[in-house]
Every structure is written in structure tokens, then in C-alpha cells.
Amino acid sequence: MHVAHLTLHNFRSYADIDVPLEPGVCAFIGRNGQGKTNLVEAIDYLSRLASHRVATDAPLVRAGTDRAIVRAAVVKDGRTAVIEIELNPGKSNRARVNKAPLPRARELLGLVRTVVFSPDDLTLVKGDPSDRRRFLDDLLVLRTPRLAAVRADYDRVLRQRNSLLKTAGSGRRGSTSQDSALSTLVVWDEHLARTGAELLDERLRLVDELRPYVGKAYETVARGASRDDAEIGYKSSLPEMPSDRAELEQALLAEIERRRKDELDRGVSLVGPHRDELVLTLGNGDVRLPVKGYASHGESWSFALALKLASYDLLRADGDDPILILDDVFAELDTDRRRQLADLVAGAEQVLVTAAVADDVPAALAGVRYVVADGGVSRES
């Protein structure tokens, strides 16, 4: 899979721009603030319908305009499809494939697959549990696009249930409003358990499949490491973890009932996948320590890279070669790690690289180079 052409209209710093691209390595070189990351961010947006830099769509729309368009010609198995998303902050985004409108923008998911390496990847190790949950869920949706609907349903149920918990917890005991909230809460308990069990089941399966790839990747990028040094696991809000989805649903219901008083007191849902954690540890044998708080800066970087490389390898094992995006990542790495990462990804069908300095890009990723400056993109001759 590769992008053969990118068109942007009112996206970030670009009013209008067309950039022909090539398979293999495409490196965008330019000083900071010139817009090189905006180019790869647009391609990644087509993959996830979200930015790897900001939480909402509003910053993606050029100042002074009310909508933006990202359009890409994507080549897969020798066939080309033109994929387009129209960003309308505060309204529904619109999507098209070969000029035909789609009923929902999320139907674009799965048509483009990207794996992004960026300086922000360190939050996978040093950030909050929500960063690691998002990593898992984004990878789930890349592999199985229908899970985007499950994820959205779970978030909707969680918001509604939290609202009811606040109402029930703050109401006068025995009042009509509290009794009504409590009776309605039972219905949302069932919704939370059903959608939560599906999301939890998929996460557990993903962690099992990803685990060997993480160990292999860490061995490759960390000096002197073995593939047994890096380990991932899953910590659930459930005291025990059934293996069957139906049993997971019942276990969630039982734990929700057990924690009812705590939830009413605090006004939030304390049980479910939104409370879970992807556990990252380093060590060997019986001595294992959490990466967060114990790993050195170099070990943390190596683990973050290993997670992204493992994602890439897992997607390739599914039979699809995703587009690799290396966004200003080489400036954060020493010479050895630059070379190691470049050697690992050089064989990908398409690698998109951004760098402020041309010399930061390793020789293994020579490829086609573009100069990004003064609001334009030009290919080096």
C-alpha cells in the first residue's frame, strides 16, 4: 500500500497544495514551522480519522476558514482509489471514495493503514494509562474497522452512565429523582457490560498476539537486550479474568454491582475497560520492573519504538503492508539507533520521513527528497 498523490485544501498551514509521491522512501526536509509534519499528519488522519498531534479537528482547519479537505490517491494491490475526507469542526465530517459519498465518515477506516513514529511516542511509556489504552484501541480499529463502532458505543454508554451516577449519588435518598436514576442505571449497567465485554475481549486477544512481536522488536532496538527482556500484559478492573466473552460480561455486571456504593459516592464508573491498563515491564526471570518510573531514558525510548515496530509487524502479518511515518523521530535518536531503525523499516512499501536537517536522515532511507519551505513543497532534482 502507498499514497501516490496528496491534495490538501485549507488543512493546517496549506491553502491548496498537490504533492505527487512515490513508493519507497519519501523524505520531507524543512526547518521547523514550515509545514512538513502537516503533510504526514494528513495521511495519518485518513487512516485513523484522528490526528496524532491534537485531540480535536478544529486545529486542523486553516485559520479563517470553516472546513478542510484531505484527498489522497491510494494504491493497493495495483489498484488506485481516491479517498477524501472533509473536516467540518462542530459538524459531521464527510467522506468520499472515488467521488462517491459514504454514509458515515468512519467507513473510511481500513482503507489506509499507517503506523506513526514521533517524539510523542514516549508518552506510551511515561504517560497516563489512557495513552496506552488509546494505543491498543487504535491498533484494534486498524486491524478490524468495525470495532470503531464498538468503541464509540462504549464511550457513549460510559458518558450516559456517569451522568446517571452523578444524579443518583447527589439526589436526596428516597426521592423520586434518585429512584428514577437508580432504576435507569440498571439498564445502562447492562449496556456497559455488553459493549465493555466485547472491547475487553478484543484487547486481551490483541495483547496476546502483540506480545511476541514486542519482545523481538525490543531485542532489535535496545543494545544488548534479549527478546525476553521486554514484556507486555493487561491489568483489568476485574478481580478475575474469565476467558469467554459471555463470562466477561457477567463478571463485569457482578463487579459493577459490588462497586455500586463506591460509584454512587464518587459519581463515576469504576469498572470497565476505561479503567484498565496495558502493563509494560522490563527484566528477566522472576525480576521484572514497570518501565514507567524504573527504565532509563534510553530504555524508555527503546520500549516505545518496540511497541510501534510490533504494531507494524503485526499489521504486516495480517497481509497488509502499512505506510510507515517517521515524523521528526531521528533528531531524538543517537546514531546507532538511527541506523538500526532505518535498517528495520527501509524495506517497507512506503516510508514517509520528516526532518529539519537532511543529515539526520540515515543513508538507508535516501529515497526521494522534498524541500518544504515558504508554504510550498518541491521535489529535489
Secondary structure, 3 states (H helix, E strand, C coil): CEEEEEEEEEECCEEEEEEECCCEEEEEECCCCCCHHHHHHHHHHHHHCCCCCCCCCHHHECCCCCCEEEEEEEEECCEEEEEEEEECCCCCCEEEECCEECCCHHHHCCCCCEEEECHHHHHHHHCCHHHHHHHHHHHHHHHCCCHHHHHHHHHHHHHHHHHHHHHHHHCCCCCHHHHHHHHHHHHHHHHHHHHHHHHHHHHHHHHHHHHHHHHHHHHHHCCCCCCCCEEEEEECCCCCCCCCHHHHHHHHHHHHHHCHHHHHHHCCCCCCHHHCEEEEEEEECCEEEEHHHHCCHHHHHHHHHHHHHHHHHHHHHCCCCCEEEEECCHHHCCHHHHHHHHHHHCCCCEEEEEECCHHHCCHHHCCEEEEEECCEEEECC
